[in-house]
Amino acid sequence: QTPNGYRSLHLVVSIPVYLAAERRDVKVEIQIRTIAMDLWASLEHELRYKNKSGAEVPQELSTRLYLCAQVLKGVDDEMQAIYTEIQKLNESEEN
């Protein structure tokens, strides 16, 4: 988790790129995040990097985004717990 609340898994992998006369290994970054955190990241990106006025982001908005990230983490954790319980129920019904 970053200080602003952002959560994702970042993987850096090397993939081969074939050019006319050679093969080059190119590093690429893959970000894995939940749908909820993707929404959060889109809003945060809009606020921080597409801010046309160039003004400093008000602390209140930063705080609200951070709190949203915390709520989304709780929702993601709860959804995962529900999914796990459903899987266990399905397994017990099969046995």
Secondary structure, DSSP 8 states (H G I E B T S, - for coil): --TT----EEEEEEEEEE-SS-EEEEEEEEEE--HHHHHHHHHHHHHHHS-TT-----HHHHHHHHHHHHHHHHHHHHHHHHHHHHHHHHHHHH-
